[in-house]
Amino acid sequence: MKFVSFKDKKAVGFGILDEKNQQIINLKTYFHDQGLDIPDLRTFIQHGELHLDDITEFSAQYNVLVEDAEIIAPIMKPPKNIVCVGKNYRDHAIEMGSEKDIPKHPMIFTKAPTTVSNPDQVLTFERELAEALDYEGELAVVIGKEGKGINMDEAMGYVFGYTIINDLTARDLQKKHGQFFIGKSLDQSCPMGPAIVHKSSLVDPHQLTIVTKVNGDVRQNGNTSDFIFNIPELIHVLSKGMTLEPGDIIATGTPAGVGKGFNPPKYLGDGDVIEINIEGIGTLRNEISIR
């Protein structure tokens, strides 16, 4: 089951994507008619596992044609910073340094909520901030229920689903300031989507191919089976002293092949198009505009 957020002529809504018939079942309208105020996908996740067994039997009045809608980021306003994991693929850790840079514990940093942008959106950056703009295709975990001190063997029960993010990074700002936050938190530097796939629809999130293309050229070709720290371990470590909440987003790291890893580096320029495909989820596409 794929959940999407969208805009149409009437309003912003959310629902279930019916790819076969190229329709979206408008859950916002459906729940309104049931007397429930659930305005967006994040609120839906916060309500827990609502009964959706008969979802495909809804009246046609709740269907929105995909061609009449603009798919937007599934969660436009995360409840707090997006949690990111650095160097979670061995080959990426090496391309960013050496064997010595392979972490023994998860390397955690965050991106501001204001970084979130939409699938197919043209992402605009100031030239002085985009001299070393890099891409990072990543599988992101969406938390489904509140928890703290979560054991590894229970961790997957706290997952709602999975989406794609592009952890765009200003490498020069990262180096200049000696930390990640500024270089990772430029406005529009976290395109997300196009959908959140419910956990029940992915047999194993640790066996997914990730391919990132820039202008049609394959730059990253990895698999989540190469995680250094898997999803249960990340949830366990993060929740030791921090409460995880519904709608929280954990980006699990990027495979080798980022722009900085080439010699010379292959940073993004004006007009470049990035496409990130993760099997079972879809393709996140964006164009870069530098002004």
C-alpha positions as CSV (number, residue, x, y, z in Angstrom):
1,M,0.0,0.0,0.0
2,K,1.4,3.4,-1.1
3,F,0.4,6.5,0.7
4,V,0.8,9.9,-1.0
5,S,0.1,13.6,-0.3
6,F,-1.2,15.7,-3.2
7,K,-2.7,19.0,-4.3
8,D,-5.6,19.3,-6.7
9,K,-8.0,22.1,-7.6
10,K,-9.9,21.7,-4.4
11,A,-7.3,21.4,-1.7
12,V,-4.3,19.6,-0.3
13,G,-5.1,16.0,0.5
14,F,-3.6,12.6,1.1
15,G,-4.6,9.1,0.2
16,I,-3.7,5.7,-1.2
17,L,-2.2,5.5,-4.6
18,D,-3.9,3.1,-7.0
19,E,-1.1,2.7,-9.6
20,K,-3.0,0.3,-11.8
21,N,-5.9,2.7,-12.4
22,Q,-3.8,5.8,-11.9
23,Q,-6.0,7.1,-9.1
24,I,-5.7,8.3,-5.6
25,I,-8.2,7.3,-3.0
26,N,-8.8,10.5,-1.1
27,L,-8.6,9.5,2.6
28,K,-8.9,13.1,3.8
29,T,-12.3,13.4,2.3
30,Y,-13.3,9.9,3.3
31,F,-12.4,10.5,7.0
32,H,-14.2,13.9,6.9
33,D,-17.3,12.1,5.9
34,Q,-16.9,9.7,8.8
35,G,-16.7,12.6,11.2
36,L,-12.9,12.4,11.7
37,D,-10.6,15.4,11.3
38,I,-7.4,14.0,9.7
39,P,-6.0,16.7,7.5
40,D,-2.8,15.2,6.4
41,L,-0.7,12.0,6.3
42,R,1.3,12.8,9.4
43,T,-1.9,13.1,11.4
44,F,-3.1,9.9,9.9
45,I,0.1,8.2,11.1
46,Q,-0.3,9.7,14.5
47,H,-3.8,8.1,14.8
48,G,-2.2,4.7,14.6
49,E,-3.2,1.8,12.4
50,L,-6.8,2.8,11.4
51,H,-8.9,0.1,9.8
52,L,-8.3,0.2,6.1
53,D,-9.3,-3.4,5.1
54,D,-12.1,-2.2,2.9
55,I,-10.3,0.8,1.5
56,T,-10.5,-0.3,-2.1
57,E,-14.3,-0.6,-1.9
58,F,-14.8,3.1,-1.4
59,S,-17.2,4.9,-3.6
60,A,-15.8,6.5,-6.7
61,Q,-16.6,9.8,-5.2
62,Y,-13.3,9.6,-3.3
63,N,-11.1,8.9,-6.3
64,V,-8.8,11.6,-7.7
65,L,-7.1,11.0,-11.0
66,V,-3.3,11.2,-10.8
67,E,-3.2,13.4,-13.9
68,D,-5.4,15.9,-12.1
69,A,-3.2,16.0,-9.0
70,E,0.3,17.3,-8.0
71,I,2.1,14.7,-5.9
72,I,3.9,16.5,-3.0
73,A,6.2,15.4,-0.2
74,P,4.3,12.8,1.9
75,I,5.2,14.6,5.1
76,M,5.7,18.3,4.4
77,K,6.1,19.3,8.0
78,P,8.0,16.7,10.0
79,P,7.4,17.0,13.8
80,K,11.2,17.6,14.3
81,N,14.5,17.5,12.5
82,I,15.0,14.7,10.0
83,V,17.5,12.2,11.6
84,C,20.3,11.2,9.3
85,V,22.9,8.4,9.4
86,G,26.3,9.2,8.1
87,K,28.6,6.6,6.5
88,N,26.2,3.7,6.8
89,Y,27.6,1.9,3.7
90,R,31.2,0.7,3.9
91,D,32.1,1.7,0.4
92,H,30.7,5.2,0.9
93,A,32.7,5.6,4.2
94,I,35.9,4.7,2.3
95,E,35.2,7.0,-0.7
96,M,34.7,9.9,1.9
97,G,38.0,9.1,3.6
98,S,39.6,5.6,4.1
99,E,39.1,2.3,5.9
100,K,39.7,4.3,9.1
101,D,36.5,6.2,8.5
102,I,34.2,3.2,8.8
103,P,32.2,4.0,11.9
104,K,32.0,1.6,14.9
105,H,28.8,3.3,16.1
106,P,26.1,5.1,14.1
107,M,27.1,8.6,13.0
108,I,24.0,10.8,13.6
109,F,23.2,14.3,12.3
110,T,20.0,16.1,11.4
111,K,18.4,18.2,8.7
112,A,16.0,21.0,9.5
113,P,12.2,20.4,8.8
114,T,12.3,23.4,6.4
115,T,14.5,21.4,4.0
116,V,11.6,19.2,2.8
117,S,10.6,19.7,-0.8
118,N,8.4,17.9,-3.3
119,P,9.0,15.2,-6.0
120,D,9.5,16.8,-9.4
121,Q,10.0,20.2,-7.9
122,V,12.7,22.4,-9.4
123,L,15.0,23.1,-6.5
124,T,16.5,26.6,-6.4
125,F,19.7,27.5,-4.7
126,E,21.8,30.7,-4.4
127,R,25.0,30.4,-6.4
128,E,27.2,31.3,-3.4
129,L,25.7,28.4,-1.5
130,A,25.8,25.8,-4.3
131,E,29.4,25.8,-5.4
132,A,29.8,22.2,-4.1
133,L,26.2,20.9,-4.0
134,D,26.1,17.1,-3.8
135,Y,23.4,14.4,-4.0
136,E,22.8,11.4,-1.7
137,G,20.0,8.9,-2.5
138,E,18.7,7.3,0.7
139,L,16.0,5.0,2.0
140,A,14.1,6.8,4.8
141,V,12.2,5.1,7.6
142,V,8.9,6.7,8.8
143,I,8.1,6.0,12.5
144,G,4.6,4.9,13.2
145,K,4.3,5.0,17.0
146,E,5.9,6.6,20.0
147,G,8.7,4.8,21.8
148,K,11.7,5.2,24.0
149,G,14.3,2.6,25.0
150,I,13.1,0.3,22.2
151,N,14.7,-3.2,22.0
152,M,16.1,-4.3,18.7
153,D,13.8,-7.3,18.5
154,E,10.8,-5.0,18.9
155,A,12.1,-2.1,16.7
156,M,10.4,-3.0,13.4
157,G,7.0,-2.8,15.2
158,Y,7.6,1.0,15.5
159,V,7.9,1.5,11.7
160,F,5.0,2.8,9.7
161,G,6.7,2.6,6.3
162,Y,9.4,3.7,3.9
163,T,10.1,6.6,1.5
164,I,13.0,8.1,-0.5
165,I,14.9,11.2,0.3
166,N,17.8,13.1,-1.5
167,D,20.1,14.4,1.3
168,L,21.4,17.3,-0.7
169,T,24.6,18.7,0.9
170,A,26.7,21.8,0.4
171,R,30.1,20.2,0.9
172,D,32.0,23.5,1.1
173,L,29.7,24.7,3.9
174,Q,30.1,21.3,5.7
175,K,33.9,21.8,5.6
176,K,33.9,25.5,6.4
177,H,31.8,25.2,9.5
178,G,33.3,21.9,10.8
179,Q,29.9,20.4,11.3
180,F,27.0,19.0,9.2
181,F,23.9,21.1,10.1
182,I,24.3,24.2,8.0
183,G,25.6,22.3,4.9
184,K,22.7,19.8,5.2
185,S,19.9,22.3,6.0
186,L,19.6,24.6,3.0
187,D,16.0,25.3,2.1
188,Q,14.7,22.7,-0.4
189,S,17.7,20.4,0.3
190,C,15.5,17.4,1.3
191,P,13.2,16.3,-1.6
192,M,11.1,13.4,-0.3
193,G,8.7,10.9,-1.9
194,P,6.9,10.2,-4.1
195,A,5.2,7.9,-1.6
196,I,5.4,6.2,1.7
197,V,5.1,2.5,1.2
198,H,3.5,0.8,4.2
199,K,5.8,-1.7,5.9
200,S,3.4,-4.6,5.0
201,S,4.1,-4.0,1.3
202,L,7.9,-4.4,1.5
203,V,9.0,-8.0,2.3
204,D,12.5,-6.9,3.5
205,P,13.7,-3.3,3.6
206,H,17.2,-4.7,4.0
207,Q,17.2,-6.1,0.4
208,L,16.4,-3.1,-1.7
209,T,18.3,-1.8,-4.7
210,I,19.1,2.0,-4.7
211,V,20.1,3.6,-8.0
212,T,20.8,7.3,-8.3
213,K,21.2,8.9,-11.8
214,V,22.3,12.4,-12.7
215,N,21.3,13.5,-16.2
216,G,20.7,9.8,-17.0
217,D,24.1,8.6,-15.9
218,V,24.2,6.1,-13.0
219,R,26.2,7.5,-10.1
220,Q,25.1,5.3,-7.2
221,N,24.1,1.6,-7.5
222,G,23.8,0.1,-4.0
223,N,21.6,-2.2,-1.9
224,T,20.3,-1.8,1.6
225,S,21.8,-5.3,2.4
226,D,25.1,-3.4,2.7
227,F,24.0,-1.3,5.7
228,I,26.6,-1.2,8.4
229,F,23.9,-0.6,11.0
230,N,20.5,-2.0,10.1
231,I,17.1,-0.5,10.8
232,P,16.4,-2.2,14.2
233,E,19.8,-1.2,15.5
234,L,19.3,2.5,14.4
235,I,15.9,2.6,16.1
236,H,17.4,1.0,19.2
237,V,20.3,3.4,19.4
238,L,18.3,6.5,18.7
239,S,15.6,5.7,21.2
240,K,17.9,5.0,24.1
241,G,17.7,8.6,25.3
242,M,15.3,10.2,22.8
243,T,11.6,9.6,22.3
244,L,10.7,8.6,18.8
245,E,7.3,9.9,17.7
246,P,4.8,9.1,14.9
247,G,5.9,10.9,11.7
248,D,9.6,11.0,12.6
249,I,11.9,10.4,9.7
250,I,15.2,8.5,9.8
251,A,17.4,8.6,6.7
252,T,19.5,5.5,6.7
253,G,22.5,6.6,4.8
254,T,23.7,6.7,1.2
255,P,25.7,4.2,-1.0
256,A,29.0,5.0,-2.7
257,G,29.0,7.2,-5.7
258,V,28.3,10.7,-4.4
259,G,29.7,13.6,-6.3
260,K,32.5,14.2,-3.8
261,G,33.7,10.7,-4.2
262,F,34.9,11.2,-7.8
263,N,38.3,12.6,-8.8
264,P,37.7,15.4,-9.7
265,P,34.4,15.8,-7.8
266,K,31.1,15.7,-9.8
267,Y,29.0,18.3,-8.0
268,L,25.6,19.4,-9.2
269,G,25.1,22.3,-11.6
270,D,22.3,24.4,-13.0
271,G,19.8,22.3,-14.9
272,D,21.1,18.9,-13.6
273,V,18.3,16.3,-13.1
274,I,18.6,13.8,-10.2
275,E,16.6,10.6,-10.2
276,I,16.7,8.2,-7.2
277,N,14.9,4.8,-7.6
278,I,14.4,2.4,-4.8
279,E,12.7,-0.8,-5.7
280,G,9.2,-1.2,-4.3
281,I,8.9,2.5,-3.6
282,G,9.4,4.4,-6.9
283,T,11.5,7.2,-8.3
284,L,12.2,10.6,-6.8
285,R,13.1,13.1,-9.5
286,N,14.2,16.7,-9.2
287,E,15.9,19.4,-11.3
288,I,18.5,21.8,-9.9
289,S,18.3,25.6,-10.5
290,I,21.2,27.7,-9.4
291,R,20.7,31.5,-9.6
